[in-house]
Amino acid sequence: MALPPRQRPGAWVPLVLLLLAGPATCAASPADDGAGPGGRGPRGRARGDAGADEAVPRHDSSYGTFAGEFYDLRYLSEEGYPFPTAPPVDPFAKIKVDDCGKTKGCFRYGKPGCNAETCDYFLSYRMIGADVEFELSADTDGWVAVGFSSDKKMGGDDVMACVHDDNGRVRIQHFYNVGQWAKEIQRNPARDEEGVFENNRVTCRFKRPVNVPRDETIVDLHLSWYYLFAWGPAIQGSITRHDIDSPPTSERVVSIYKYEDIFMPSAAYQTFSSPFCLLLIVALTFYLLMGTP
């Protein structure tokens, strides 16, 4: 006696094989695999039709191929890296001296006509909102600093220094002068700091608030102060004695609200710039040209 169709043992085999095969080996539909004379072959291609492959595109329906193509399109750049490279860091913007005396105040110490890249020492300042932006540069591989003083002498001064450390970085530090010794203060009012060491010069830029809470080691910049200029070597990122025995200072108190372009000749040029020396040079030249009687 024949069993009903639902009890036939071989009826489950095609279904089990289909489930085990998964989507990667699913059979084509009858419309794709027609049989018999005149029927159409796999993927709807007419038997004997050589150009049907071009008319009907073929697609691999496997999940692995789809995932690989999606990953390539979504995550890989043209160079083949899985993630985009980080944007380049903006280089240190060079200090502009054309703005000196116009939109910022400047002090230059060195050879006449020098700029921020050739002066022995250079400083600029300008107001930006509630901050003062300072730019410092000096011919040194150690540190460059500016001090705010009630007189022209070291001692009891608020000092901001840009220090070149052993790792090649330029850090902005805050100091307080105790006599001839600079003590680092942890409370640092500097922000938006940036610095660079190039061509044997330390150059930096930072901002500092105009008004600060009352503190012995931090002065209010809305008041006028004498500016002390100094630079020198550093040992393992720590400042040492300045390069010259008597660092230059501003001739008068400086107001951050008044932009001036002040040049101070270095010691090498101060001697020949005095009126007496000029007169002596003229007399000596005249004597050599006229000869002895």
C-alpha positions as a printed Julia matrix, in Angstrom:
293×3 Matrix{Float64}:
   0.0     0.0     0.0
   1.48    3.39   -0.99
   1.94    6.0     1.71
   0.32    9.39    1.41
   2.57   12.12    0.0
   3.13   13.74    3.45
   4.42   10.43    4.87
   6.75    9.66    2.01
  10.35    9.39    3.49
  12.12   11.07    0.57
   9.86   14.14    0.6
  11.99   15.99    3.24
  15.35   15.51    1.55
  15.13   18.43   -0.93
  13.98   20.77    1.85
  16.81   19.75    4.19
  19.4    20.15    1.46
  17.99   23.55    0.59
  18.25   24.75    4.18
  21.79   23.44    4.57
  22.95   24.96    1.32
  21.99   28.52    2.38
  21.69   31.54    0.12
  25.03   30.9    -1.53
  23.76   27.74   -3.37
  20.09   28.5    -3.82
  18.76   26.98   -7.01
  17.61   29.21   -9.78
  13.91   29.71  -10.28
  12.05   27.86  -13.02
  11.99   31.04  -14.97
  15.78   30.99  -14.94
  16.28   27.28  -15.66
  13.63   26.35  -18.15
  13.87   22.88  -19.64
  12.88   21.26  -22.88
  13.31   22.24  -26.47
  13.36   25.97  -26.94
  13.69   26.45  -23.19
  16.02   29.08  -21.67
  19.19   28.17  -19.86
  20.47   29.42  -16.53
  20.11   33.13  -15.68
  17.59   33.61  -18.45
  20.11   33.08  -21.27
  18.67   31.47  -24.36
  20.49   28.3   -25.28
  22.88   28.93  -28.11
  22.62   32.73  -27.65
  26.25   33.86  -27.34
  25.42   37.58  -26.83
  23.01   37.11  -23.95
  25.82   37.37  -21.4
  26.35   40.99  -22.38
  22.63   41.81  -22.44
  21.9    40.41  -18.98
  24.5    41.23  -16.28
  25.53   38.5   -13.92
  25.6    39.12  -10.14
  27.1    36.92   -7.48
  24.48   36.64   -4.77
  26.83   35.32   -2.06
  26.92   37.29    1.18
  30.72   37.18    1.36
  31.16   38.87   -2.0
  28.54   41.5    -1.15
  30.19   42.3     2.2
  33.61   42.59    0.59
  32.4    44.95   -2.11
  30.55   47.06    0.46
  33.65   47.32    2.67
  35.82   48.34   -0.28
  33.42   51.08   -1.33
  32.6    52.36    2.15
  35.86   52.2     4.07
  38.81   51.93    1.72
  40.29   55.01    0.15
  41.93   55.01   -3.23
  45.27   54.32   -1.55
  43.82   51.27    0.19
  43.95   52.59    3.76
  40.98   51.64    5.96
  40.68   55.12    7.5
  41.4    58.62    6.2
  44.7    60.13    7.27
  44.68   62.92    9.85
  44.68   66.47    8.46
  48.11   68.13    8.5
  48.94   70.34   11.47
  49.02   74.01   10.6
  52.62   75.25   10.55
  53.67   78.13   12.79
  52.61   81.36   11.08
  55.57   83.68   10.65
  55.58   86.9    12.63
  54.63   89.88   10.5
  56.63   93.05   11.09
  54.7    95.17    8.6
  52.0    95.52   11.26
  54.42   96.95   13.83
  53.32  100.39   15.01
  49.95   99.95   13.29
  47.96   97.01   14.64
  50.5    95.86   17.21
  53.4    97.17   19.23
  56.94   95.88   18.61
  60.37   95.96   20.2
  63.44   95.06   18.16
  66.91   94.62   19.56
  69.88   93.98   17.3
  71.1    95.18   13.96
  69.37   98.23   12.43
  66.61   97.15   10.05
  66.3    93.67   11.54
  63.01   91.78   11.68
  61.5    88.96   13.74
  63.82   86.43   12.09
  67.07   88.39   12.24
  66.93   90.52   15.41
  68.82   89.35   18.46
  65.5    89.76   20.28
  62.01   90.57   19.05
  58.69   91.08   20.86
  55.24   92.15   19.72
  51.94   92.65   21.54
  48.37   93.42   20.53
  44.91   93.39   22.05
  42.49   90.62   21.01
  39.25   90.95   22.93
  39.97   90.43   26.62
  43.46   89.03   25.88
  46.86   90.31   24.88
  48.68   88.29   22.25
  52.45   88.19   22.56
  54.98   87.07   19.97
  58.59   86.47   21.01
  61.67   85.44   19.07
  65.39   85.37   19.88
  68.64   84.12   18.44
  69.07   81.23   20.87
  68.51   77.5    21.2
  67.28   77.79   24.8
  64.67   80.3    25.92
  63.26   83.78   25.26
  61.25   85.79   27.79
  59.54   89.06   28.63
  59.19   90.41   32.15
  56.72   92.96   33.51
  58.32   95.14   36.16
  57.56   98.25   38.19
  61.16   99.36   37.63
  64.01   98.48   35.31
  65.61   96.0    37.68
  65.13   92.29   38.16
  63.33   91.25   41.31
  59.63   90.8    42.01
  58.79   90.57   38.29
  56.13   88.62   36.43
  57.88   86.73   33.61
  56.59   84.75   30.63
  59.17   82.53   28.93
  59.18   80.26   25.88
  61.5    77.34   26.58
  62.95   74.9    24.06
  63.18   71.48   25.69
  65.22   68.38   24.82
  62.33   66.88   22.85
  62.34   69.75   20.38
  59.16   71.34   21.72
  58.73   74.97   22.75
  56.73   75.34   25.97
  55.36   78.55   27.48
  56.17   78.81   31.2
  55.4    81.34   33.92
  58.11   82.58   36.3
  58.5    85.04   39.14
  61.82   86.76   39.68
  63.18   86.46   43.18
  66.21   88.7    43.0
  68.32   87.39   40.14
  66.71   83.96   40.28
  63.59   82.94   38.3
  61.16   80.67   40.13
  58.64   78.76   38.03
  55.01   79.34   39.04
  52.5    76.57   38.41
  49.7    79.03   37.83
  50.21   79.85   34.16
  47.98   82.51   32.56
  49.08   81.63   29.01
  46.67   80.07   26.54
  46.52   79.37   22.8
  50.2    78.51   23.02
  52.35   77.67   20.03
  56.06   77.7    19.43
  58.78   76.5    17.12
  62.55   76.07   17.06
  63.99   76.74   13.61
  67.26   78.16   12.28
  68.69   78.27   15.8
  65.86   80.55   16.93
  63.18   80.09   19.56
  59.89   81.66   18.44
  56.54   81.51   20.18
  53.08   83.02   20.33
  50.55   82.97   23.17
  47.67   84.91   24.7
  47.25   86.14   28.24
  44.23   87.79   29.91
  44.39   91.54   30.41
  42.73   91.37   33.83
  43.49   88.63   36.35
  42.47   88.08   39.97
  44.81   89.78   42.41
  48.02   87.78   42.65
  51.54   88.74   43.62
  53.09   86.78   40.76
  50.71   87.88   37.97
  50.29   91.55   37.06
  47.3    93.22   35.42
  48.3    94.16   31.91
  45.81   97.02   31.69
  48.35   98.89   33.82
  51.63  100.14   32.36
  54.88   98.32   33.18
  58.51   98.38   32.21
  59.27   95.48   29.88
  62.38   93.39   30.53
  63.78   91.47   27.56
  65.94   88.4    28.07
  67.05   85.19   26.37
  69.64   82.51   26.97
  70.52   78.8    26.96
  68.54   75.98   28.53
  69.72   72.72   30.07
  67.29   69.8    29.86
  64.38   72.19   29.38
  65.35   74.43   32.32
  66.38   78.05   31.79
  69.83   79.24   32.81
  71.44   82.67   33.05
  70.66   85.05   30.18
  73.15   85.54   27.37
  74.18   89.12   28.17
  74.99   90.65   31.55
  72.63   93.6    31.15
  69.56   92.57   29.13
  67.73   95.43   27.4
  64.66   97.03   28.92
  62.07   99.44   27.65
  63.08  103.09   28.18
  59.67  103.91   29.65
  56.59  102.08   30.87
  54.61  100.33   28.14
  50.87  100.56   27.61
  49.23   97.7    25.75
  46.76  100.2    24.33
  49.49  102.13   22.49
  51.16  100.46   19.53
  54.72  101.6    18.83
  57.59  100.19   16.78
  60.7   100.68   18.89
  64.19   99.72   17.77
  67.09   99.33   20.21
  70.56   98.75   18.75
  72.55   95.93   20.29
  75.85   96.61   22.04
  77.79   96.01   18.82
  75.98   98.9    17.14
  75.57  101.26   20.08
  79.27  102.18   20.07
  79.36  103.3    16.47
  76.02  105.07   16.65
  77.05  107.61   19.32
  77.75  111.19   18.06
  81.26  111.21   19.55
  82.28  108.05   17.73
  80.88  109.34   14.46
  82.85  112.56   14.85
  85.98  110.58   15.65
  85.53  108.41   12.55
  85.08  111.49   10.35
  88.21  113.14   11.78
  90.27  109.97   11.34
  89.1   109.56    7.77
  89.94  113.21    6.96
  93.4   112.77    8.48
  94.11  109.66    6.43
  92.93  111.26    3.19
  94.89  114.51    3.64
  98.02  112.79    4.84
 100.53  114.08    7.29
 102.19  117.51    6.64
